[in-house]
Amino acid sequence: MTQAYYSAVLDHPLDDVWSLIRDFNNYPAYVDGVSESEIEDNRRGDEVGAVRRFCYLGNWIRQRLVDHSDLQHSLTYAGLEAIPYPQDDDGPSPAPARYQGTMHLRPIIEGNRTFIEWSVALETEPADPERWKALFASWIRLDGFPRADIGPDPFAIPLASAHGSSASPLGRAPPKMRAPSDVR
């Protein structure tokens, strides 16, 4: 098992960020590249066991909400099917991998900001963990969140690839996080 991890400080209050992320079906509201999402079987987006089916850059993916805590400001999801590795020019693609991700928010009192952690545990073949780890790190990384020298909108910064490129591993523009105020 290997793990991809990223953390950032968001220049938004914890309650604003959590109100956006807590609904498991809200993926299109804060990740560019997700064009649609639906919760199967008429379940709520905060109900443990809910399954979301979403379209990410033209690929349909299903995930189950396995843990959700308003008190801890966290949620954990698991991919229902092993995800295939996108085609690239680095030789044979790794075998599909199973995964489970967790997003956890914590308040930063000074400045009324939010610390976000996003990690994904990956079950891969023994020869494949580093390529999978780099790929997932590129998908979950919220690169360039504002410091004094960066832009004012922390959710509008593109996700970056593990190699510092702005190109998506799927060959399309990388997703962007969106600010809670941009969601209507």
C-alpha contacts under 8 A as a table, 3 or more apart, distances in Angstrom:
res1	aa1	res2	aa2	distance
1	M	121	A	6.78
1	M	122	L	5.56
1	M	123	E	4.87
1	M	124	T	6.47
1	M	129	P	7.47
2	T	121	A	5.83
2	T	122	L	5.24
2	T	123	E	6.80
2	T	124	T	7.65
2	T	129	P	6.08
2	T	130	E	7.96
2	T	133	K	6.72
3	Q	119	S	6.82
3	Q	120	V	5.55
3	Q	121	A	4.43
3	Q	122	L	5.89
3	Q	133	K	6.32
4	A	119	S	5.54
4	A	120	V	5.16
4	A	121	A	6.56
4	A	122	L	7.83
4	A	133	K	5.25
4	A	134	A	7.34
4	A	136	F	6.05
4	A	137	A	5.14
5	Y	117	E	7.44
5	Y	118	W	5.88
5	Y	119	S	4.26
5	Y	120	V	6.48
5	Y	137	A	6.37
5	Y	140	I	7.70
5	Y	141	R	7.79
6	Y	117	E	5.89
6	Y	118	W	5.38
6	Y	119	S	6.30
6	Y	137	A	7.12
6	Y	140	I	6.85
6	Y	141	R	5.57
6	Y	142	L	7.40
7	S	115	F	7.16
7	S	116	I	5.44
7	S	117	E	4.33
7	S	118	W	6.21
7	S	141	R	7.70
7	S	142	L	7.67
8	A	115	F	5.82
8	A	116	I	5.46
8	A	117	E	6.81
8	A	142	L	7.01
8	A	145	F	6.66
9	V	113	R	6.92
9	V	114	T	5.62
9	V	115	F	4.53
9	V	116	I	6.33
9	V	145	F	6.90
9	V	146	P	7.83
10	L	13	P	7.99
10	L	113	R	5.80
10	L	114	T	5.03
10	L	115	F	6.21
10	L	116	I	7.26
10	L	145	F	6.76
10	L	146	P	7.38
10	L	154	P	6.04
11	D	111	G	7.88
11	D	112	N	7.62
11	D	113	R	4.94
11	D	114	T	6.63
11	D	146	P	7.26
11	D	153	D	7.90
11	D	154	P	6.60
12	H	16	D	6.63
12	H	17	V	6.63
12	H	112	N	6.82
12	H	113	R	4.91
12	H	114	T	6.14
13	P	16	D	5.44
13	P	17	V	6.51
13	P	107	P	7.44
13	P	112	N	5.13
13	P	113	R	4.74
13	P	114	T	5.82
14	L	17	V	5.21
14	L	18	W	5.93
14	L	105	L	7.04
14	L	106	R	6.89
14	L	107	P	5.56
14	L	112	N	7.50
14	L	113	R	6.34
14	L	114	T	5.00
15	D	18	W	5.10
15	D	19	S	5.93
16	D	19	S	5.25
16	D	20	L	6.61
16	D	180	P	6.41
17	V	20	L	5.33
17	V	21	I	6.34
17	V	114	T	7.55
17	V	180	P	6.41
18	W	21	I	5.06
18	W	22	R	5.44
18	W	73	H	6.54
18	W	105	L	7.33
19	S	22	R	5.67
19	S	23	D	7.41
20	L	23	D	6.69
20	L	26	N	6.85
20	L	29	A	7.62
20	L	30	Y	7.58
20	L	180	P	6.30
21	I	24	F	6.87
21	I	26	N	6.60
21	I	27	Y	7.54
21	I	30	Y	7.85
22	R	26	N	7.92
22	R	45	G	7.74
22	R	46	D	6.52
22	R	68	H	7.84
22	R	70	D	7.58
22	R	73	H	7.65
22	R	74	S	7.67
22	R	75	L	7.22
23	D	26	N	5.39
23	D	45	G	4.65
23	D	46	D	5.36
24	F	27	Y	6.79
24	F	45	G	4.57
24	F	46	D	6.05
24	F	52	R	7.15
24	F	65	L	7.23
25	N	28	P	7.87
25	N	37	S	6.01
25	N	38	E	6.10
25	N	39	I	6.20
25	N	45	G	5.29
25	N	52	R	6.32
26	N	29	A	5.39
26	N	30	Y	7.21
26	N	37	S	7.46
26	N	45	G	7.90
27	Y	30	Y	5.70
27	Y	31	V	5.83
27	Y	34	V	6.74
27	Y	37	S	6.91
28	P	31	V	5.46
28	P	32	D	6.57
28	P	33	G	7.63
28	P	34	V	4.91
28	P	35	S	5.93
28	P	36	E	6.11
28	P	37	S	6.71
29	A	32	D	7.81
29	A	178	R	7.01
29	A	183	V	5.95
30	Y	155	F	7.43
30	Y	176	K	7.39
30	Y	177	M	4.90
30	Y	178	R	4.64
30	Y	179	A	7.13
30	Y	180	P	7.70
30	Y	183	V	7.76
31	V	34	V	6.03
31	V	175	P	5.80
31	V	176	K	5.48
31	V	177	M	4.89
31	V	178	R	6.66
32	D	35	S	7.56
32	D	174	P	7.63
32	D	175	P	4.21
32	D	176	K	4.82
32	D	177	M	6.46
32	D	178	R	7.64
33	G	55	C	7.94
33	G	56	Y	5.35
33	G	57	L	5.04
33	G	174	P	7.25
33	G	175	P	5.04
33	G	176	K	7.71
34	V	37	S	7.46
34	V	54	F	6.75
34	V	55	C	5.44
34	V	56	Y	4.36
34	V	57	L	6.37
34	V	175	P	7.94
35	S	54	F	7.50
35	S	55	C	5.70
35	S	56	Y	6.53
35	S	57	L	7.50
36	E	54	F	5.50
36	E	55	C	5.52
36	E	56	Y	7.97
37	S	52	R	6.53
37	S	53	R	5.60
37	S	54	F	4.08
37	S	55	C	6.58
38	E	52	R	5.50
38	E	53	R	5.47
38	E	54	F	6.43
39	I	42	N	6.44
39	I	43	R	6.31
39	I	44	R	7.28
39	I	45	G	6.79
39	I	50	A	6.55
39	I	51	V	5.56
39	I	52	R	4.41
39	I	53	R	6.41
40	E	43	R	6.52
40	E	50	A	6.97
40	E	51	V	5.58
40	E	52	R	6.20
40	E	53	R	7.23
43	R	47	E	6.68
43	R	50	A	5.82
44	R	47	E	5.24
44	R	50	A	6.88
45	G	50	A	6.68
46	D	50	A	7.62
46	D	65	L	8.00
46	D	68	H	6.65
47	E	50	A	5.61
47	E	65	L	7.34
47	E	68	H	7.48
48	V	64	R	7.93
48	V	65	L	5.23
48	V	66	V	5.43
48	V	67	D	5.70
48	V	68	H	6.34
49	G	64	R	5.88
49	G	65	L	5.25
49	G	66	V	5.82
50	A	64	R	5.67
50	A	65	L	5.44
51	V	62	R	6.68
51	V	63	Q	5.54
51	V	64	R	4.34
51	V	65	L	6.35
52	R	62	R	5.65
52	R	63	Q	5.45
52	R	64	R	6.42
52	R	65	L	7.94
53	R	60	W	6.76
53	R	61	I	5.63
53	R	62	R	4.44
53	R	63	Q	6.66
54	F	60	W	5.58
54	F	61	I	5.48
54	F	62	R	6.56
55	C	58	G	5.66
55	C	59	N	5.29
55	C	60	W	4.43
55	C	61	I	6.34
56	Y	59	N	5.15
56	Y	60	W	6.32
56	Y	61	I	7.24
57	L	170	L	7.80
57	L	172	R	7.38
61	I	79	G	7.71
62	R	79	G	6.10
62	R	80	L	5.74
62	R	81	E	7.16
63	Q	77	Y	6.21
63	Q	78	A	5.32
63	Q	79	G	4.38
63	Q	80	L	5.34
64	R	77	Y	5.39
64	R	78	A	5.32
64	R	79	G	6.51
64	R	80	L	6.63
65	L	68	H	7.27
65	L	75	L	7.37
65	L	76	T	6.03
65	L	77	Y	4.42
65	L	78	A	6.69
66	V	75	L	7.68
66	V	76	T	5.53
66	V	77	Y	5.27
66	V	78	A	6.79
67	D	74	S	7.88
67	D	75	L	5.39
67	D	76	T	4.93
67	D	77	Y	6.97
68	H	73	H	7.88
68	H	74	S	5.91
68	H	75	L	4.33
68	H	76	T	6.49
69	S	72	Q	5.24
69	S	73	H	5.61
69	S	74	S	5.37
69	S	75	L	6.33
70	D	73	H	4.86
70	D	74	S	6.86
72	Q	104	H	7.58
72	Q	105	L	7.69
73	H	104	H	5.91
73	H	105	L	5.39
73	H	106	R	7.18
74	S	102	T	7.09
74	S	103	M	5.53
74	S	104	H	4.25
74	S	105	L	6.27
75	L	102	T	5.70
75	L	103	M	5.55
75	L	104	H	6.68
76	T	100	Q	7.10
76	T	101	G	5.56
76	T	102	T	4.25
76	T	103	M	6.51
77	Y	100	Q	5.66
77	Y	101	G	5.37
77	Y	102	T	6.48
78	A	99	Y	5.96
78	A	100	Q	4.15
78	A	101	G	6.29
79	G	82	A	6.79
79	G	83	I	7.66
79	G	98	R	6.50
79	G	99	Y	5.72
79	G	100	Q	6.28
80	L	98	R	7.94
81	E	98	R	6.83
82	A	96	P	5.45
82	A	97	A	4.87
82	A	98	R	4.43
82	A	99	Y	7.41
83	I	96	P	5.18
83	I	97	A	5.44
83	I	98	R	6.41
84	P	95	A	6.92
84	P	96	P	4.28
84	P	97	A	6.76
85	Y	93	S	6.17
85	Y	94	P	6.18
85	Y	95	A	6.96
85	Y	96	P	5.91
85	Y	97	A	7.83
85	Y	132	W	7.75
86	P	93	S	7.42
86	P	169	P	6.75
86	P	170	L	5.89
87	Q	93	S	6.54
87	Q	170	L	7.43
88	D	91	G	7.34
88	D	93	S	7.37
88	D	169	P	7.59
90	D	93	S	7.67
94	P	125	E	7.79
94	P	127	A	7.99
94	P	128	D	5.62
94	P	131	R	7.57
94	P	132	W	7.71
95	A	124	T	7.30
95	A	125	E	6.64
95	A	128	D	7.38
96	P	124	T	7.32
97	A	122	L	6.53
97	A	123	E	5.62
97	A	124	T	5.04
97	A	125	E	7.68
97	A	132	W	7.87
98	R	122	L	5.86
98	R	123	E	5.15
98	R	124	T	6.97
99	Y	120	V	6.50
99	Y	121	A	5.51
99	Y	122	L	4.47
99	Y	123	E	6.11
100	Q	120	V	5.48
100	Q	121	A	5.30
100	Q	122	L	6.76
101	G	118	W	7.12
101	G	119	S	5.51
101	G	120	V	4.05
101	G	121	A	6.26
102	T	117	E	7.84
102	T	118	W	5.63
102	T	119	S	5.40
102	T	120	V	6.42
103	M	116	I	7.03
103	M	117	E	5.67
103	M	118	W	4.47
103	M	119	S	6.72
104	H	116	I	5.75
104	H	117	E	5.18
104	H	118	W	6.52
105	L	114	T	6.50
105	L	115	F	5.62
105	L	116	I	4.56
105	L	117	E	6.45
106	R	114	T	5.77
106	R	115	F	5.07
106	R	116	I	6.51
107	P	112	N	7.23
107	P	113	R	6.25
107	P	114	T	4.85
107	P	115	F	6.18
108	I	111	G	7.03
108	I	112	N	5.87
108	I	113	R	5.00
108	I	114	T	5.38
108	I	115	F	6.47
109	I	112	N	5.12
109	I	113	R	6.74
110	E	113	R	7.14
118	W	140	I	6.82
119	S	140	I	7.75
120	V	136	F	7.36
122	L	129	P	7.77
122	L	132	W	7.62
122	L	133	K	7.56
124	T	127	A	7.99
124	T	128	D	6.05
124	T	129	P	5.71
124	T	132	W	7.56
125	E	128	D	5.39
125	E	129	P	6.89
126	P	129	P	6.58
128	D	131	R	5.80
128	D	132	W	6.38
129	P	132	W	5.20
129	P	133	K	5.89
130	E	133	K	5.00
130	E	134	A	6.12
131	R	134	A	5.22
131	R	135	L	6.19
132	W	135	L	5.06
132	W	136	F	6.13
133	K	136	F	5.34
133	K	137	A	5.96
134	A	137	A	5.07
134	A	138	S	6.24
134	A	161	S	7.86
134	A	162	A	5.35
135	L	138	S	5.19
135	L	139	W	6.48
135	L	161	S	7.24
135	L	162	A	6.66
135	L	169	P	7.09
136	F	139	W	4.94
136	F	140	I	6.14
137	A	140	I	5.36
137	A	141	R	5.62
137	A	161	S	7.42
137	A	162	A	6.27
138	S	141	R	5.42
138	S	159	L	6.57
138	S	160	A	5.42
138	S	161	S	4.09
138	S	162	A	4.88
139	W	159	L	6.38
139	W	160	A	7.32
139	W	161	S	7.11
139	W	175	P	7.99
140	I	159	L	7.08
141	R	159	L	5.59
141	R	160	A	6.47
142	L	145	F	6.64
142	L	157	I	7.04
142	L	158	P	7.06
142	L	159	L	5.25
142	L	160	A	7.33
142	L	176	K	7.94
142	L	177	M	7.36
143	D	157	I	6.59
143	D	158	P	6.71
143	D	159	L	5.63
143	D	160	A	5.93
144	G	150	I	6.85
144	G	154	P	7.68
144	G	157	I	6.18
144	G	158	P	7.98
145	F	150	I	7.02
145	F	151	G	7.76
145	F	153	D	7.88
145	F	154	P	4.90
145	F	155	F	7.59
145	F	157	I	6.76
146	P	149	D	7.11
146	P	150	I	4.73
146	P	151	G	5.66
146	P	152	P	6.26
146	P	153	D	7.12
146	P	154	P	5.67
147	R	150	I	5.29
147	R	151	G	7.77
151	G	154	P	7.23
153	D	156	A	5.59
153	D	157	I	7.42
153	D	179	A	6.65
154	P	157	I	6.14
154	P	177	M	7.43
154	P	178	R	7.53
154	P	179	A	6.75
155	F	176	K	6.56
155	F	177	M	3.96
155	F	178	R	3.95
155	F	179	A	4.63
156	A	176	K	5.47
156	A	177	M	5.28
156	A	178	R	5.12
156	A	179	A	6.80
157	I	176	K	5.58
157	I	177	M	6.45
158	P	166	S	7.28
158	P	174	P	5.84
158	P	175	P	5.73
158	P	176	K	4.33
158	P	177	M	7.05
159	L	166	S	7.32
159	L	174	P	5.61
159	L	175	P	5.68
159	L	176	K	5.77
159	L	177	M	7.79
160	A	163	H	7.92
160	A	164	G	5.96
160	A	165	S	6.09
160	A	166	S	5.16
160	A	167	A	7.31
160	A	168	S	7.52
160	A	174	P	6.91
161	S	164	G	5.35
161	S	165	S	5.34
161	S	166	S	6.16
161	S	167	A	6.69
161	S	168	S	6.47
161	S	169	P	7.11
162	A	165	S	7.42
166	S	173	A	7.41
166	S	174	P	6.53
167	A	171	G	6.49
167	A	172	R	6.55
167	A	173	A	5.83
167	A	174	P	6.07
168	S	171	G	5.14
168	S	172	R	5.22
168	S	173	A	5.57
168	S	174	P	4.80
169	P	172	R	7.47
178	R	182	D	6.43
178	R	183	V	7.51
179	A	182	D	5.24
179	A	183	V	7.07
180	P	183	V	5.50
181	S	184	R	7.60
